Every structure is written in C-alpha cells, then in structure tokens.
Amino acid sequence: MGNRKTGNPLLWQFFCGSMTLLILWLSLMPASSAPSGLGWDKLNHAGAIAVITLLAYLSLQSRRWAAGAAFLYGMFLGVLIELLQAALTTTRFAEWGDVAADLVGAACAWGVIRIYQRCAAPKP
C-alpha cells in the first residue's frame, strides 16, 4: 500500500462501488427487515465505514493523497446515509451518534493505512 501497489485498482474500485451500494441498500431498507449485523448499531456503522474507507484507499492506492481521500469518502458516505435516512425512510432516523461512529470507523481505517504506509515505505 505504501509505494507498492496491492492488486489491480480496477478490481478494488469494483469492490468499493459494490460495497458502497450494499451499505446504502442495508442502511435504507426498513429497520424491521435489516439484519442485525454485528449486534450493536454503532459497531455496524464503524465497521461498515472502516471497510469502505479501506476499499476506497485500495482503489486509489497509487495516488499520494489516497489515504486522505479514502477517509473523506468514508465520512461522506456516513453523512449521506444519515441524510438519506432522514429524507427517505420512515423507520430509520438520522443520528449524530451514528455520524460519530462513522468517524471512529474512518479514523481507525486511516490509522491502519498510515501504519501500513510507513511499514511498506522503502528504507534508505
């Protein structure tokens, strides 16, 4: 992930797009039909956004700004989900706590990315 490429970026872009659509679908389906996921709503948020942030990074890995862009993408998706839940559903509600959980997930993924970048960087 640092200066080395990890797989085909087009494949990672496909996975990132697919996961984005899955997360949106799960987030907007009626609450009574939604799977329980990890068992705690905030953990579901943090986990989903961490995964999408990592996939976004892998999609952009050859760019210098990939880690920051991936973090922003994860946060954008988290906020978008809350806005869409408020506007389009009657069984879901926008919550600041969910946005906070999304921030934790994106930050954890960003931290893992930065640690990996440092470890993968060529040594002088």
Secondary structure as GFF3:
##gff-version 3
##sequence-region A 1 124
A	DSSP	alpha_helix	9	28	.	.	.	ID=ss1
A	DSSP	alpha_helix	41	60	.	.	.	ID=ss2
A	DSSP	alpha_helix	66	88	.	.	.	ID=ss3
A	DSSP	alpha_helix	96	120	.	.	.	ID=ss4
###
